Amino acid sequence: MTSPAAVPAIRATGLRKQFRGSDQSTVVAVDGIDLVVQPGEIVAFLGPNGAGKTTTVDMMLGLTRPDAGRLEVYGTSPGEAVRRGLVSAVMQTGGLLNDFTVEETARAIAALHGRTDRVEVVLERARLTDLARRRVEACSGGEQQRLKFALALLPDPDLVILDEPTTGMDVGARQEFWQAMRADAAHGRTIVFATHYLAEADEFAERTVLMNRGRIVHDAATTDVRAAYGGRTVTLRPPPAVERADGIDPAWLAQVRRVLEPLGVTDVEVSAPSLEAAFLALTSGAGHPDRPGHRDHLVGATR
């Protein structure tokens, strides 16, 4: 990792991309987005199908050119950043040869980058050392994703872009993967990932960029996105006197909504609003914090 820390990892201004549909109609995939990602950030891209995430990622990798606007990766064009080894990607599908072993795959790609010295390092980082002699076709989906991750680390890139990076991994492997990503980010590596695991973005991304219909509808710290759109949930344990066989005394619940402290309520738990609620609110065009109906709320009581 050699890029200047003062230069943004990604800077997009007025970025726009459209395609011609099969019926000759114009489809706007990315509609004038502005985005700055700083070195060392872990950023999640979320959005429904057709939101523009993939097209945005393709432009970041230099795989397609914008129709309008400007896009820089570490102060240069995406294509040049890729050629210099500043950017690597982990894609969801394709890219592996089934007849190669894990180690043969790593050595072949390392030779292209002139970094054969990093083969053992990246296999260790991806927890693949014990699988080095296994053929790719014999690897599980999660192991193949870890191999793609190892390949992405071979040029020691400053920016890693991941598309559904933990598909096929079990919970333990997913946790270990993100621990490695956090360690890399702490040393200055920038992580940008698209995922359909809302819980994964919620847990691991410091910042969330929500896209819908080609536009960025919200871009903030993940905790702020949840707080702005999700509402809060209060779970509590009522005193025994108000518990009944068929549930909790409704009159007492009405009082709880007005005031809590004088009732002697114990074990009150306030959970943060979910990223899923924010995602659904934003991508459906509803649930803005300035609109009526957005509030913290009491959704129930538990024994």
Secondary structure, DSSP 4 states (H G I P E B T S, - for coil): --S-TTS-SEEEEEEEEEEE-TTS-EEEEEEEEEEEE-TT-EEEEE--TTSSHHHHHHHHTTSS--SEEEEEETTB-HHHHHHTTSEEEE-SS----TTSBHHHHHHHHHHHHT-GGGHHHHHHHTT-GGGTTSBGGGS-HHHHHHHHHHHHHTT--SEEEEESTTTT--HHHHHHHHHHHHHHHHTT-EEEEE-S-HHHHHHH-SEEEEEETTEEEEEEEHHHHHHHHS--EEEEE--GGGEETTEE-HHHHHHHHH-SGGGT-EEEEEEPPPHHHHHHHHHTT---TTSTT---B------
